[in-house]
Amino acid sequence: MSKAKRYTLETLLPLNVSYDSDHGLTQEDVDMVNSLVEVIESTRSKHTPKIGDRVVYTQKGGEYHPHGLIEKKTRGQILCLPRPVYSVCMGKRHCYQSGCQRWPILSC
């Protein structure tokens, strides 16, 4: 996201209705989001995959995974998750994880 296309209060509000309702989204929040976006973008490359990058992957058998996640890189190979785990916690006693499936290690 180029600096010209950074979030504004008007563009961030529809994406954070619940937060705005509970806490009130402020310009300070928008500035923080834009700072985080800038840091994230400065560590990413369109040419070199890194841990944490999202990938679209089709396995040899044709199984399509549009939301893969690079979890680990070692010695020129990557370990990808076709369906990454998301932990959701609501208080200390109410946590759950959505499904996880590991791919075999793939050569880069």
Secondary structure, 3 states (H helix, E strand, C coil): CCHHHCCCHHHHHHHCHHHHHHHCCCHHHHHHHHHHHHHHHHHCCCCCCCCCCEEEEECCCCCEEEEEEEEEEECCEEEEECECCCEEECCCCCEEECCCECCCCEEC
